[in-house]
Amino acid sequence: MAIWNLGSINIDMVYALPHMPAPGETLAATSFEQGLGGKGANMSVAAARAGAHACHIGAVGPEGKWCVDRLTEYGVDTRHIAMGAVATGHAIIAVDPAGENQIILFPGANRALSADQIGQALSSANAGDILLMQNETNMQAEAAKIGRDLGLRVAYAAAPFDSAAVQAVLPFIELLFLNEVEAAQLQEATGKAPQDLGVADVIVTLGAKGARHFNGRDGSVSDVPALKVTPVDTTGAGDTFTGYVLAALDRGLPMPQAMAQAARAGALMVMRHGAADVIPDLKEVQEAKF
Ligand code: RIB
């Protein structure tokens, strides 16, 4: 089967800082690097690296051709990425010595997708394929409805978190990915615990504590522990986890194994600087010693 990913593509501009800047502070970076990112692109690369057929649906501007070329190099099917006049999205990422980040987003082309583009791409999808989205593009609810109507398994990673955006896709999704803070915010907004949202599988990442699966069918809850690693940069680790979970489910793995494999991929990611360019492949993930 295939994973169709309606997702952002960003040029990541990454600044290593001695600490996060305070309001009004001017601060010199100790290093600068530019690479491929965007939650969508990161998830597509992770899914492809994990062995899935990942078809990215997105857009870049005139200066973004290299992003598409790089996605192709990393094994992503890029036939449904539009190249238009609106500038490629970019992210300004500050990383502190503990590996934590702060991100400023310029959405650009990511929020200029057309209904025609989505419809055309998904007309090639087959029932049982996965449709994935995050909150860095437009057309999320429209795509989710088309996906559900076509018999796709619709998945949503609720980042960057916006309660209204999640609630707009909730009626259509089978899988929902949240972090701990986002899960608490969604519970506050809806008054419902994760297993009561009407979503078959809700996965909440808990950082150094691992990840939790809420089974919306029978209400059961199960945990996958995190691996003990020292982070240098957490950028893209959650995206890698999501892409790996979906690729494993697409291969028919049960949820606990899919999450355990994704936890290993996420652990490798936090030990590396960068996002899409450093996502490990399945062999590395399987062979890594922690
Ligand atoms: O999740 C990490 C990603 O968030 C970065 O690659 C950046 O582009 C932003 O979208």
Boltz pocket constraint, residues with backbone or C-beta under 6 A from the ligand:
constraints:
  - pocket:
      binder: B
      contacts: [[A, 8], [A, 10], [A, 11], [A, 12], [A, 36], [A, 37], [A, 38], [A, 39], [A, 40], [A, 42], [A, 90], [A, 91], [A, 103], [A, 136], [A, 235], [A, 236], [A, 237], [A, 239], [A, 275], [A, 276]]
      max_distance: 6.0
